[in-house]
Structures are given as structure tokens and as C-alpha cells.
Amino acid sequence: MKQLVVHIGIFAVVAGMLWRLKVARLPSRWQRWIDAAEVATLAVLVGMVAVAAYRNVTAPEAWDFPVFYTVARNAVDGVSFYDPAELLPTFTFIQEQAAVPADWLQEFGFWYAPPTALILAPLGVSDFTTGLVIQYVVQGAFFAAAILLLHRFYPLRTGLMGLVEMTLLGMLFRPVLSAFQLAQIVFGALFFLVVGLWAARDHPWLAGISLGIGALFKHLLLIPAGLVLAMRKWRITLGALGAVAVTAVLAGIAFGFDVYTEFTTFGPGDRPPELALDSVIESLNGTLRRAFDSVPPGPGAIDAVLYPPYLVIAAVLTIVTVVVAWRARRGPLSTELTFSLIIVLSLIVYPNTLYNTLPLLIPPLVVLLFAIDELPFSRPVTVAVVAIQYGIVASFAIPAFLALAVTWAYLAVCVTMMTRRAVPAAAEAEPAM
């Protein structure tokens, strides 16, 4: 019952706020009271995040920061952060010193590529508690900066209250609270994704570099960096590849180039097969495997990915996305809408998209709202589509994957219809010969 109340409450708040912003103006005499209610709601949400952070600092959760800190300590000490034999003593020490639960031992290992250790290593200079506080400060700053940039680039309302409402949109998205509870690093990826989304239109090199750096936090950002070739944005791809190459070399210099051999030996290739069905995975692969109770035949990421139903559906979705992106006009809004479509596809097809990875869906939803007057559907329809996604991810009874699927479908239809509408208009505008 409690979850149902939260589910309905978040949907109602988001739907009401967006309806007032984008569909119907309320009497001005109500404005002050509504603004006050929004500020109060934001204060409550900030308080909830602060309480979650405080609880994690005083009584650490088993996930995700203990993994990051163990890797950070080994990176600072100059020992392997992939070899379980080197990770276990460090984690055991942390367990004893900070009373960290031993849940990680059930899925023991580090699955990120070596360059990610570059952003984790500074956390290992201090003790566990101090490192966790620093993690919250840094990731909180990334989240705040991402919201500020979204408000600046795609404002839903001008002024300070516009920033309040954009922050509400961010914090009412329930995976955001989940990411804060676990001290995740997803907000670094969110910040660089927002920069890349904005820069894709006029600053492709910056967009590519942003995606390349953001991939240190979440590797799935390399997928849109490659698929933007369908938008003829090759500079973005080259910029991302350049950033990845530089960080790869820096990781080799910092940790020794044999770290890449260790990554191939003990990294994702050593993952237990049961992880592919974990309930926190919201990707197409995880959703299909749970639906058919299909455990990979062996350990490792390759066996998890080589799942025929996933490969077929992912290929179809990718082909459709590439075709839609290739045909789309390169107007200011269509660029961002098409890029948003590619971002959502990336979240769908990346095998390890977790529930706390879903904050990366926020920028595409904001772009939909910002472009609401250009879309082929009415304002109420778009508001309903966006609000429904907030309701879906707020309910643990409904697979959050559904939010990705609905958003992708809506964006694909919108971009396709806008392209068809733009082609005759462009032909009519051409002077007769």
C-alpha cells in the first residue's frame, strides 16, 4: 500500500506541475501558493536525500560505495583492483573498520574498465567514511550542475522558480534517490551527458569529448557516441574516441598497462551467470532473461550478451533508430530530439543498465517537454507520456524497462512524423528553376 501511495503521489505531482507549465494556466491568485508548495516539496526531497546519505555514512550500505572504495584503496596502494585475491584482504579490512555488510562477496569483482579507476582512486586516499562523504559532495555537485544546465539549455519556466521546478523533475525521478542511497557515480555521467546533448548541435567536438569523459562513469555513453554517425555527426564520434584513448593511456601510466590483461581475466568475463537475471537490471537483456528465466550457460559478459531473443530485438531497435536518425532533418530541435532517441536506445540495449542508471533518462524527457510545441502530438499527450514515466519508475511492481520502451517509441514516432512534415515544407521553399 505504501508503494502504491508513493507511485500515485509522484505521478500526480509531476502531472500537475507539467500540466500547469505546459497545458493550462491557473489563476494568478493561486500562483504564490503553488510556488510555495513546490518549494516545500523540494525541501522535503532534499531532506530525504540528506537523511539517506547520513544513514549510509553512519551505517554503510552493502552497495555500491564499498565496491568503489575497495578499488580506490587498491589503486592508491598500487595493487590489483581486479584480482579477487588482492581485493578480498582490502574489503575484509574495510568490513572490520567501517562495519560494511558482506553482501558484495556474493558477486565479488569489479566490472568497470581500468580508466574508471582514475576517478575512483582519489577516494582511496582517505578512510572509508571520509571517502564516502567526499563521494556524496562530488556526485551531489554533479547532479546540481546537471540540473542547472538543463534549466539553462532547456528551461520549462524562466527564473528561480523555473530552476526549482527543474530540480523537482530531477529529484522526483525515483532512481535518483536510489542512486544517492547507494552513493553511485551515475551523476558524473548525467552531467557529461547533458553537456554532450547540448553541444551536439553546434559544438560536436565538445559533445564527443564530454561523452568520452562521461563514459568513465557509465560505459554506455560510448553507444550514443558511436550511433551519432547516423546523424552525420562524425566529429562527436572522433571526439569521444580521442577522450577514451587519452584516458586509457593515462590509466595505463597510472596503474601499469598490465591492468588491461587483468581486466580481461578478472573483469566482466568473471561475472557469475545468475547476475544477468538480477532484478535491478532494467535493460532489454535483463528483462527478457527474467521473463523466460534464462540463465546464461556460463559466467562472463559474453555469455550474458549472446542471448538470441535479446540480439534479435536489440538489432531491430538499433536499425529502426539508425534509419530514423539518418532521415531526420538537422534542425536545432530535431538534432536534440534525435540524439535523445539514441540515448534512450543506448539505455535499452546496454546489457547492464541498472535501476540506478535510469537518471540518464531525465535529459531526453526534459527535451521532450522543451520541444513540446514542435511535436506532432498535442501538449496534453506529451505531458501525459512524461508523467507516466515518472509513475512507472516509482513503482517497483512495474518493470522500469517499460519507461525506456515507451519513451523510445514516443521519440521515434515524433522524429519520424516531424521528418515527414519537414520534407514537403523544404521542397516548397525551394525556388522554381
LOZARO-892126 format. One record per residue: z, x, y of N, C-alpha, C in turn. Coordinates in steps of 0.1 Angstrom, whole numbers, plus 5000, padded with zeros to 4 digits. Example, Ala and Ser with C-alpha at 12.3 -4.5 7.8 and 13.67 -1.06 7.14 Angstrom:
2
507851324943507851234955507851324967507151284978507151374989507951295000
//
This chain:
433
500050084988500050005000500050095013500850195012500950285024499550345027498850395016497550455018496550355024496650225019495750125024495950095039497250095043497550075057496950185066497150315061496550435068495050415069494450385057493050375057492450275067493050155067492650045076492950085090494150145092494550175106493650275112493250385105492350485111491050425114490450345105489250275107489250185119490350115121490450015132490550095145491350205146491450275158490150335162489450405153488250465156487150365160487050255152486150155155486350095169487650065172487950005185487650105197488050235195487750325206486250345208485450355197484050375199483350245204483850135200483250005205483449995220484650035225484850035239484050135246483750255240483050355247481550335247481050275236479550265234478950125233479750025232479249895230479549795241480849775243481349675253482349725262482149705275483249745284484349645285485549685285486649595286487049575301487749475304488149455318488849575323488649615336489249735341490749735342491349615342492749605343493449645330492649655319493149695306493049845304492149905313491850045311493050145311493950125320495050215321495950205309496150075304496950065292496350115279495050105278494350155267494350315267494150365279494250515280495650565276496650495281498050535278498250525263497650425256497850415242497150525235495950565240495250675233495950805235496550835247497350955249498550955239499250835238500350825229499950855215498850795210498350815197498050965194497451035204497151175203498451255202499451215210500751285209501351275195501251155189501751135176501051225166499651225167498851305158499251455159499351505171499751645174501051675168501951575169503351585163503251595148502351515142502251515127501751655123500751715130500251845126501351955128502151935139503252035141504252025130504651905126505551885115505051945102503751915099503151965087503152125087502852185099502952325100504352385098505252315104506652365103507152355089506852245082507252235068506652345059505352375062504652475054505252615057505752635069506352765073507752775066508452675066509852675061509952655046508952585041508852565026507452565022506952685020505452705018504852625007503652575010502852505000502252604991501852564979501152654969499752694974499152604981497752634986497752615001496852675008495852775005496252915010497252915019497553035026498053145017498853115006499353214997498153294991497053234989495853304984495353394994495253345006494653435017495653545020496953525020497853635023497953735012497853695000497853794989496653884990495453824993494253904995494453995007494953945018495154025030496054145028497154125020498154235017497354345009496654304999495954404991494854474999494154395008493154465016493854565026494954535031495654635040496154755032496654725020497154835012496154915005494854875006493754955000493654934985494054824980493854794965492954674964492554654951491554544949492154414952491354324958491754184961490954094952490354144942489654064932490254074918490554204914491154224901492454154899492554064890493853994888494954084885494754194879495854294876496354354889495654354899496054404913496654294921496154174919496554054927497954004923498154014909499453954904500654014909500854144910502054204915502354174930501254164937501354124952501853984953501253894945501653754946503053734941503453804930504753794925505853834935505553944943506453984953506553874964505353824968505353714979506153594974505953564961506653454955508153464956508653584953510053614954510653614968509853674977510253684991510253554999509153474997508953365005509053224998509453234985509653114977508353034976507253094973505953034972505852974958505452854957505152794943504152874935504252864922503352954914502052874910501752764916500552684912499252764911499152864920497852944921497653014908498653044900498453114887497653034877497552904880496752824871495252844873494852884886493452904889493353044896493953144890494153274896492853344900492653384912491453454916491153434931490253514936489753504950488253484949487753374955486353334952485453364964485953404976485153434987484453574986483353594993482653724993483453825001483253954998484054055005484154055020483154015027483254015042484353925047484653815039485753725043487053795045487253905037488453975038488654045051487554065058487654125072488454035081488353905080489053815089490453785083490653805070491953785064492953905066492354025065493154145065494254155076493954115088494954125099496254045096496153945087497253865084498253945075497754035068498554115059499354225065499154245078499954355084501354315086501654185087503054135089503554075076504754025076505353955065504653815063504953745052504353625049504553515060505753495064506053395074505353415087505453545092504753575104503253555103502753605092501253585090500853435090501753355084501453205084501453155098502353195106502453145120501253195127500853315125499653365132498353285127498353255115497253175109497153045116498252975118498252845125497852855139498252965146497852985160496353005161495853095153494453125154493553005150493852945138493052835134493252715143494452695149494652585159493752615171493652735175492852775187491352745184490952785172489552755168489252605169490252525163490052375163489952325178490852365186490952325200489652365207489152485205487952535211486752455207486652425194485552345188485552205195486652145196486752005203486352015217486852125224486452145238484952155240484352235231482852255232482152125228482652055218481951925215482051835227483151825234483251745246482351795257482151925258481351975269479851955266479451975253478051965250477651825247478451745241478151605236479251505241479451495254480551415258480351265255481351195251481351055248481850975261482551055269483150995281483451115290483251105303483451225312484951235315485351345320486751365325487751405314488951405318490051445310490251345298490051215301490251115291489051125280487951175285486851205275487251305265487951415270488451515262489551465252490451375257491451315249490851235238489751155241489151075230488351165221487751275225487051365216488151425206489251465212490351525204490851415193490951295198491351185189490351175177489051185180488051175170488251285160488551405165488851515156490051495147491151455153492451455146492551335138491851225141491851105132491051125119490251225119489451255107490451325097490851255086491951285078491851425072490651475068490651605062491151715072491151685085491651785095493151805092493851695090495251705088495551785075494651755065494851825052494551975053493552015061493352155064494452225071495052155080496252205087497452225078497652125069498752125060498652255051497452285047497252405038496952535045496952535059496652655067495352705062494352625062492952655058492352745069491152805066490352875075489052805080489052675077487852595079487552585094488552585103488352565117487652685124487652795118486852905122485352875120485052815108483752775105483352655114484252565117483952455126483552505140484252595145483952645159482552705159482252795150480952865150479852765146480152665139479152555136478752485149479752445157479552375169478652465179478952595179478152685188476752685183476652705169475252705164474452585166475152465164474452335166473952325181474752365190474352355204473252455207473452585202472452685206471152675199471052595188469852585181468652545189468952465200467852405208467152515217467952595224467452685234467852835232468752855223469252995221469353025206468153035199468153045184468853165179468753285186469353405181470853385181471453325192472853295192473253205181472453105179472753005168472853075155471853165152471853235139473053325138473353395148474553485147475853405145475953295152477053205150477253155136476153115130476153065116476553185107475953295110476353415101477753455102478353445114479753475115480653365109480153235112480953125106480953125091479953185085479853195070480953285064481553365073482753445068483853345065483953235072485053135069484653045058483352995059482852905048481452945046481152985033479853045030478752935031479052815030478052705030477252705043477752775054476952775066475652855065475552935054474253005051473152915047473552795042472552695038471752645050472352595060471652545072470852665078471452785078470852905084469452925077469352895065468052915058467152795059467652675058466852555059466252515072466852585083466252555096464852615097464352685087462952735087462052605087462552495081461752375081461552325095462452355104462352315118461552425126461052525119460352635126461252715135462552725131463552795138463852935131462753015129462953135122463853235128464053225141464953325148466453295144466753165141468053135136468353205123467353195114467453255101467653405102466853465110466953615112468253655118468753575128470053605134471153595124471153495116472153475106472153585096470953625091470753735082471253865088470953885100471454005107472954015108473653895111475053895112475653915098475053855088475553875074475454025070474354085073474154225069475154315076475354295089476354375096477754355090478154235088479554215082479654265068478554255060478554315047478754465047478054535056478254675057479654715062480154635072481554655077482554645066482354535057483254515046483154635036481954685034481854805025482554925031482354945044483055065050484555045050485054925052486454895053487154905039486454845029487154835016486554915005485454985008484655064998483654974992482455034990481254944986481454904971482354964964482554914950483254774950483654724962484254594963483254484959481954514960480954424956480754414941481054524934481054524920482254444915483354464921484554384918484354234920483654204931483354064934482454004923481454074918480654014908481354004894482354094892483154094880484253994880485053994890486253904891486153794900485053774908484953674918484653534912483753464918483353324912482953324898482453444893482053454879483153444869484453444874485553444866486353314867485753214874486453084876486553004863487752944861487852854849486852744850486252704839485252594839485852464844487152434841487652304845487752284860487652394868487652374882486552294888485452294881484252224885484452074886485552024879485851884880487051854888487551944896488751934904488551814913489551734915489451614923489351644938489651764942489451804957488051844960487251854950485851894953485051764956484451764968483651644972482151674973481651774966480251794966479551704956478251714956477451634947477751684932477851814931478051874917479451824912480451834920481851794915481851644912481251564921481251414919480451374906479351434904478651404892479351444879479951564880480651614868481851534865482551484875483751394873483251264867482151214872481651084868481251084853480751194849480251204835481251284826482351324832483351404825482651524818481851594826481051714821481651844825482451904816482952034819481952144816481752244825480752344822480952414809479952464802480052524789480852654789480952724801481652844802482252874815483052974817483553004830482553054840482853054853482053104863481253004871480753054883480052964892478652924887478053024879476652994875476652884865477552884855477652774845477952644852478752644863479152524870477952464877477052554883475952504891474752464882474552524870473452494862473752364854473852254861474052124856472852034859472051994849470751934852470851814862471751714860471751604869471951654884472851744886473051804899471851874905471151954896470052034901468851934905468651834897467551734900467851664913469051604914469351524926469351614939469951734937470051824949468651864953467751884943466451924947465651814954465851694950465251574956465751564971467051574972467651554986467151664995467051794989466651904997465151885002464351844992462951824995462751725006463451615005463351505015463851555028464951635029465451685041464451775048463851865040462851965045461651895050461151795043460051715048460351645061461451585062461851505074462051605086462651725083462851825093461451885098460551905088459251965092458451865100458551735098457751645105458351605119459651635120460351585132459851655145459751575155459451635168460551725173460151825182461151925187461651885200461951755202462651725215464051765215464751765227466051815228467051745218466951605217467851535208467451545194466151535191465751545177466051675171466051785178466551915173467951905168468851855176470251845171470451745160469651635161469851535150469251585137468151655138467551715125468451825120469051905129469952015125471251945118471651835124472851765118472551715104471251665102470851625089470951745079470551855083470551975074472052015072472852005082474352035080474951945069474651815070475251725061474651755047473351775046472851815032473551935027473852035035474552155030475852125025476652035031477951995026477751915012476651845011476451774998476051864987475151964989474652044978475452164975476252214985477152324982478152294971478152364960478952314949480452304951480952384961482452394963482852334976482252234981482652154993483952084989485052124995486352064992486651955002487651874999488151775009488451835022489151955022489552015035488352095041487152085035485952145041485252045050485651915048484951805055485051795070486051865076485951875091484651915096483851985088482452025092481551905094481951795089481151675091481351615106482351655113482651595126481451625136480951745137479851765147478651675145478151655132477051555131477351415135478651375132479051235136479051225152479551335158479551335173478151325179477251405173475851405177475251265176475551195165475051055163475550965175476750985178477350905189476750945203476551065205475951115217474551065219473751065208472351025209472150875206473250795207473150655203472050575210471750605222470650535229469250575224469150685218467850725213467550685199468550635192468450605178467650475176467050455165466250335163467050205160468350225158469250115155470150085167470749965167471549925178472850005179473449995191474750065192475850025183475949895180477049845171476849905157475549915153475249965139475750115138475450195148475850335148477350355148477950275157479450275158480050245144479450135138480050095125479850205115478650265114478450375105479450495106479650535119480550645121481950605118482450485122483750445119484050425104483050385097483150365082483450505076482850615081483050745075484550785077485150755088486550785090487350705081487050575078487750495069487650545055486450595051486250645037487050765035487050865044487750985041489250975043489750855049491150835050491750775037490850725029491250655016491050745004492050784998491950864986491450784974491350654975490850574965489350574964488650604976487250604977486850754977485850794969485450934970484850974983485451084989484951125003483551165002482951194991481551224989480651114995481150994994480450874999480150885014481050945021480850965036479751065038479651165030478551255032477151195029477151115018475951045014475450945024476350865029476050765039475550835052476250935057475851005069474451065067474251135056472951195053471851085054472050975047471050875046470750815060471750795068471550735081470850835090471150955090470451055098469051075093468751075080467451085075466550975080467050845079466250735084466050735099467050775106466950775121465950885125465951005120465051105124463651065120463451005108462150965103461550865112462350765116461850655124461550705138462350795143462150855157460850935157460551005146459351085145458150995145458150885137457050795136456850735150457850705157457750645170457250735180457550865179457150965189455751005187455151005175453751055173452750965181452750835179451850755187452050765202453250775207453550795221452950925226453051035218452551165222450951155223450351075213448951065213448450985225449150885229448750805240448850885253449850985253450051055265448951165268448251205257447151305258446051245267445551325276444351285284443151275276442251175279441051155272440051265275439251305266438351415268436951365273
//
